[in-house]
Amino acid sequence: MLTMPKNMQERYSPLYFLASVGAGGLATTFFMYLMFWVPHPGRPVPVFEDIMAYFAKAGIIGQGMVIVAMAAIAYFVYLNLRLLFWNLKEFAIFKKTDAYINHQKTNAQTQVKAQALALAMSINALFIAGLVFVPGLWGIVEYLFVPAILAFLAVGILGFRNLAQFLGRVLVEGGFDRANNNSFAQLLPAFAFAMVGVGLAAPAAMSTIPVIQGISLITSTFFFVTSVILAIIALILGFAAMMKHGAAKETSPTLLVVIPIVTILSIVLIRQDHGLHVSFDLHSVSAETLMMLTVALSIQGVFALLGVMVLRRQGYMSHFVTGTVKSPGSFALVCPGVAFSVIFQFFINKGLVAAHLVDKYSLVYWALTALALIAQFAMIWLLAKLNSKHFGSDVRQSLVAAE
């Protein structure tokens, strides 16, 4: 049980928004069960009716899978929203403190982009919950795409506003501390814009109205490109600083942030490909999707090796996760594992199975799927561990004592 601390003021950090993002991401990992194991003919995603139809005729294992998936989605969407609303309240208080004013004069100013990231994640999580739990939603889904696009655009504008404050300061006044940029912390804006882009790409995959699909394709491409540009800049700056000064221990989890960014951008491309196929007569073959996902996994593998090597040498886990020291940035560790679980499910089903390299539900299929499930449940443990550490009952007691 979480007992969220109240009125943290200067003790708050915008990086706590990553706790909400992690919970929303875990809801997505359970949606993958329904996405790839529940038939949904004529639809790109499963909806309530598809799930109930499968449940009615499935065996005990299939029914158990549906129950676990739906219960987990409900729980993690709830947790996502609870953490989001707590963050929004505490962030509003934090903005009134002197600590926030000083925060906005440092490299850490881009941490504010975690707010836009969390908002975009929550919109995606709510859409998943709607598909899974709301009967008849697919009959009115076309009416939901316009407000959904507007909501994501509003989050995107918020993200650009925050980014403009940072870039306006450092590009006009200077003051960017290159020595203390020895991590990939500046990837957070790219992460946020990628999350906005994947939300905007959803109508391309689900709508049947060409105008809606066109708007979805154009807007999601804009945020896709923005994310890629910002990611390249952040990687160059971060690598240069780390090669000279070494990786900062507290922010070393950011070395793995490339993994969720690549997963999200890959899903953008998959969603766009479906829209181009349905309404614009542009067809891709399964081999192209397989190769795209293989490249994405290869990029993730390189950064996973780099990040894990640095984290192990620094003893990060024993210090900030299982140890006594608390760091809001440790929640960034949840996102890479979640992202790997999701993209590996796509790699298996949209890549290997679609290209006829692996038979669906074969022994090889389940052996590979087990890797995605191991990553998923490891991240459930990690998020529970971090939530207990940062939001457990002892945290509230210590804060009350401090006051």
C-alpha positions in Angstrom: 0.0 0.0 0.0 1.3 3.4 -0.9 1.0 6.3 1.5 2.0 9.2 -0.6 3.9 12.0 1.2 2.2 15.4 1.1 3.5 18.9 0.7 7.1 17.8 0.0 8.0 21.3 -1.3 11.8 21.4 -2.0 12.1 17.7 -1.3 10.1 16.9 -4.4 11.7 16.2 -7.8 10.0 16.2 -11.2 11.7 12.8 -11.8 8.9 11.3 -9.6 6.7 11.5 -12.7 8.7 8.5 -13.9 7.0 6.4 -11.3 3.7 7.1 -13.0 5.2 6.4 -16.4 6.5 3.0 -15.2 3.1 2.0 -14.0 1.5 2.9 -17.3 4.1 1.0 -19.2 3.4 -2.1 -17.1 -0.2 -1.9 -18.1 0.9 -1.9 -21.7 2.9 -5.1 -21.2 -0.2 -6.9 -20.0 -2.1 -5.5 -23.0 0.4 -7.4 -25.2 -1.2 -10.6 -23.9 -4.5 -9.6 -25.3 -3.0 -8.1 -28.4 -1.2 -11.2 -29.6 -3.0 -14.1 -27.9 -6.7 -13.0 -28.3 -8.1 -13.2 -31.9 -9.5 -9.8 -33.1 -10.5 -10.3 -36.7 -11.2 -7.1 -38.6 -9.6 -4.9 -36.0 -6.0 -3.9 -35.4 -6.4 -4.2 -31.6 -8.6 -6.4 -29.4 -11.6 -4.8 -27.7 -13.9 -5.9 -25.0 -16.1 -7.9 -27.3 -13.1 -9.8 -28.7 -11.8 -10.6 -25.2 -15.2 -11.8 -24.0 -15.7 -14.0 -27.1 -12.3 -15.6 -26.6 -12.9 -16.1 -22.9 -16.2 -17.9 -23.5 -14.6 -20.6 -25.6 -11.1 -20.7 -24.2 -9.7 -23.4 -21.9 -8.7 -22.8 -18.3 -5.2 -21.5 -19.3 -6.6 -19.0 -21.8 -9.2 -17.9 -19.4 -6.6 -17.5 -16.7 -4.5 -15.4 -19.1 -7.4 -13.1 -19.7 -8.2 -12.7 -16.0 -4.5 -11.9 -15.2 -4.2 -9.5 -18.1 -7.4 -7.6 -17.3 -6.8 -7.5 -13.6 -3.2 -6.3 -14.1 -4.2 -3.6 -16.6 -6.9 -2.3 -14.2 -4.4 -2.2 -11.3 -1.5 -0.6 -13.2 -3.7 2.0 -14.9 -5.1 2.9 -11.4 -1.5 3.1 -10.1 -0.5 5.2 -13.1 -3.3 7.7 -12.5 -2.7 7.8 -8.7 0.9 8.6 -9.1 0.2 11.1 -11.9 -2.3 13.1 -9.8 0.0 13.0 -6.8 2.9 14.3 -8.9 0.8 17.1 -10.4 -0.2 18.3 -7.0 3.3 18.1 -5.5 4.8 19.7 -8.6 2.4 22.6 -8.3 3.7 23.1 -4.7 7.3 22.6 -5.8 7.0 25.4 -8.4 6.3 27.9 -5.6 9.6 27.2 -3.8 13.0 28.8 -4.1 14.3 25.3 -4.9 12.4 25.3 -8.1 13.8 28.7 -9.1 17.3 27.4 -8.6 16.4 24.1 -10.3 15.4 26.1 -13.5 18.9 27.6 -13.7 20.7 24.3 -14.0 21.0 21.4 -16.5 18.2 19.7 -14.5 15.7 22.1 -15.9 14.8 19.5 -18.6 13.5 17.2 -15.8 10.3 19.2 -16.1 9.7 17.4 -19.4 8.8 14.3 -17.2 5.5 16.0 -16.7 4.6 15.9 -20.4 5.9 12.4 -20.6 3.7 11.2 -17.8 0.6 13.0 -19.2 1.1 11.3 -22.6 1.6 7.9 -21.0 -1.6 8.3 -19.0 -3.6 9.2 -22.1 -2.2 6.0 -23.8 -3.0 4.0 -20.6 -6.6 5.3 -20.5 -7.1 4.4 -24.1 -5.9 0.8 -23.4 -8.3 0.6 -20.4 -11.2 1.8 -22.7 -10.5 -0.9 -25.3 -10.3 -3.6 -22.6 -13.2 -2.7 -20.3 -15.7 -0.5 -22.2 -18.4 -2.5 -24.2 -19.2 -1.0 -27.5 -16.3 1.4 -27.6 -15.2 0.3 -31.1 -18.6 1.5 -32.4 -17.8 5.1 -31.4 -14.0 5.0 -31.6 -13.9 7.3 -34.7 -15.5 10.0 -32.6 -12.8 9.7 -30.0 -9.8 10.2 -32.3 -10.2 14.0 -32.7 -10.3 14.7 -29.0 -7.4 12.2 -28.5 -5.3 14.0 -31.2 -6.1 17.3 -29.5 -5.1 16.0 -26.1 -1.8 14.7 -27.3 -1.1 18.0 -29.2 -1.9 19.9 -26.0 0.7 17.7 -24.2 3.1 18.3 -27.1 2.7 22.0 -26.8 3.3 21.8 -23.1 6.5 19.9 -23.8 7.7 22.4 -26.4 6.9 25.2 -23.9 9.1 23.6 -21.3 11.8 22.9 -23.8 11.7 26.4 -25.1 12.4 27.8 -21.6 15.5 25.6 -21.3 16.8 26.2 -24.8 16.0 29.9 -24.6 18.1 30.2 -21.5 21.1 28.2 -22.5 21.2 29.4 -26.1 20.8 33.1 -25.3 22.3 33.4 -21.8 24.6 30.3 -21.9 25.3 28.5 -18.7 24.9 24.9 -19.8 27.2 22.9 -17.6 28.9 20.4 -19.9 31.0 18.9 -17.1 27.9 17.9 -15.1 26.2 16.6 -18.3 28.0 13.3 -17.9 24.9 11.1 -18.4 22.0 10.8 -20.8 19.7 12.9 -18.6 19.1 15.3 -21.6 17.3 12.4 -23.4 14.2 13.1 -21.3 12.8 15.6 -23.8 13.3 13.1 -26.7 11.5 10.5 -24.5 8.5 12.8 -23.9 8.1 13.7 -27.6 8.4 10.1 -28.6 5.5 9.3 -26.2 3.4 12.1 -27.7 4.2 10.8 -31.2 3.1 7.2 -30.5 -0.2 8.5 -29.1 -0.7 10.6 -32.2 0.1 7.6 -34.4 -2.7 5.5 -32.9 -5.5 6.9 -35.2 -3.3 6.0 -38.2 -3.5 2.3 -37.1 -7.2 2.3 -36.0 -9.2 4.8 -37.9 -10.8 4.1 -41.3 -11.2 7.8 -42.2 -8.4 9.0 -44.5 -8.4 12.6 -43.2 -8.0 11.4 -39.6 -5.3 9.0 -40.6 -3.6 11.7 -42.6 -3.6 14.1 -39.6 -2.3 11.2 -37.5 0.5 10.4 -39.9 1.6 14.0 -40.2 1.5 15.0 -36.5 3.1 11.8 -35.3 5.9 12.1 -37.9 6.6 15.6 -36.6 7.1 14.4 -33.1 9.0 11.4 -34.3 11.5 13.6 -36.1 11.7 16.0 -33.1 12.4 13.1 -30.8 15.2 11.7 -33.1 16.9 15.1 -33.4 16.9 15.8 -29.7 18.1 12.3 -29.0 21.0 12.6 -31.3 22.1 15.9 -29.7 21.7 14.6 -26.2 23.7 11.4 -27.0 26.6 13.4 -28.5 26.7 15.9 -25.6 26.4 13.1 -23.0 29.0 10.8 -24.5 31.5 13.7 -24.7 31.0 14.6 -21.0 31.2 11.0 -19.8 34.3 10.3 -21.8 36.0 13.2 -20.0 34.5 13.1 -16.5 33.0 9.6 -16.2 29.4 8.8 -15.8 27.5 10.5 -12.9 26.5 7.7 -10.5 23.1 9.0 -9.5 22.0 9.6 -13.1 23.6 6.5 -14.6 20.1 4.9 -15.2 19.7 7.4 -18.1 22.2 5.3 -20.0 19.3 2.9 -20.6 16.7 5.5 -21.6 17.6 4.9 -25.3 15.8 1.6 -24.9 12.2 3.0 -24.3 12.8 5.7 -26.9 13.6 3.1 -29.5 10.6 0.9 -28.6 8.2 3.9 -28.8 9.6 5.1 -32.1 9.3 1.5 -33.5 5.7 1.3 -32.5 5.1 4.7 -34.2 6.5 3.2 -37.5 4.3 0.1 -37.1 1.2 2.1 -36.5 2.0 4.4 -39.4 2.6 1.5 -41.7 -0.9 0.1 -41.0 -2.5 3.5 -41.8 -0.5 3.8 -45.0 -1.6 0.3 -46.0 -5.3 0.8 -45.3 -5.9 4.2 -46.8 -3.0 5.2 -48.9 -2.2 2.0 -50.8 1.4 1.8 -49.6 2.2 -1.8 -48.7 5.1 -3.2 -46.8 6.0 -6.9 -46.4 6.6 -8.8 -43.2 10.3 -9.0 -43.9 10.6 -5.2 -43.7 8.9 -5.1 -40.3 11.2 -8.0 -39.2 14.3 -6.1 -40.2 13.1 -2.8 -38.7 12.4 -4.5 -35.3 15.8 -6.4 -35.5 17.6 -3.1 -36.0 15.7 -1.6 -33.1 16.5 -4.5 -30.8 20.2 -4.3 -31.9 20.3 -0.6 -30.9 18.7 -1.5 -27.6 21.2 -4.3 -27.1 24.2 -2.0 -27.5 22.9 0.5 -25.0 21.8 -2.2 -22.6 25.3 -3.6 -22.5 26.8 -0.1 -22.0 24.3 0.8 -19.3 24.4 -2.5 -17.4 28.2 -2.4 -17.4 28.3 1.1 -15.9 25.6 0.4 -13.4 27.4 -2.8 -12.2 30.8 -1.1 -11.8 29.2 1.8 -9.9 27.2 -0.5 -7.6 24.1 1.4 -8.4 21.5 -1.2 -7.5 22.9 -1.9 -4.1 23.2 1.8 -3.4 19.9 3.3 -4.8 17.5 0.3 -5.2 18.2 -2.3 -2.5 20.3 0.1 -0.3 19.1 3.0 1.9 19.9 5.9 -0.4 16.9 7.3 -2.2 17.0 8.8 -5.7 13.9 9.7 -7.7 16.0 9.0 -10.9 16.0 5.3 -10.0 12.5 5.1 -11.4 14.1 5.5 -14.8 15.2 1.9 -14.5 11.7 0.6 -14.9 11.1 2.0 -18.4 13.9 0.1 -20.2 12.7 -3.3 -18.9 9.1 -2.5 -19.8 10.2 -1.3 -23.2 12.1 -4.4 -23.9 9.2 -6.6 -22.9 6.9 -4.7 -25.3 9.2 -4.6 -28.3 10.2 -8.2 -27.9 6.5 -9.2 -28.1 6.3 -7.2 -31.3 9.5 -8.8 -32.6 8.2 -12.3 -32.0 4.6 -11.8 -33.3 5.0 -9.1 -36.0 8.5 -10.1 -36.9 9.4 -13.8 -36.5 5.8 -15.2 -36.8 4.7 -12.9 -39.6 7.8 -13.8 -41.6 7.2 -17.5 -41.0 10.5 -18.0 -39.2 8.7 -19.2 -36.0 5.3 -21.0 -35.7 2.9 -19.3 -33.4 2.4 -21.2 -30.1 5.3 -23.5 -30.8 7.9 -24.5 -28.3 10.3 -21.9 -29.7 7.6 -19.3 -29.7 7.0 -19.8 -25.9 10.7 -20.0 -25.2 11.2 -16.6 -26.7 8.0 -15.2 -25.1 9.4 -16.3 -21.8 12.2 -13.7 -22.2 9.6 -10.9 -22.5 7.7 -12.2 -19.5 10.8 -12.4 -17.4 11.6 -8.8 -18.2 8.0 -7.8 -17.4 7.9 -9.5 -14.0 11.3 -8.2 -13.1 10.0 -4.7 -13.7 6.9 -5.4 -11.6 9.3 -6.3 -8.7 11.5 -3.2 -9.3 8.5 -0.8 -9.4 7.1 -2.4 -6.2 10.5 -2.1 -4.6 11.0 1.5 -5.5 7.4 2.5 -4.6 7.8 0.9 -1.2 11.1 2.7 -0.7 9.9 6.1 -1.8 6.2 5.9 -0.9 6.0 3.4 1.9 4.4 4.1 5.3 7.9 4.7 6.9 8.4 7.5 4.4 5.4 9.5 5.6 6.5 8.9 9.2 10.0 10.2 8.5 8.6 13.3 6.7 6.2 14.1 9.6 9.1 13.7 12.1 11.3 16.0 10.0 8.5 18.7 9.9 
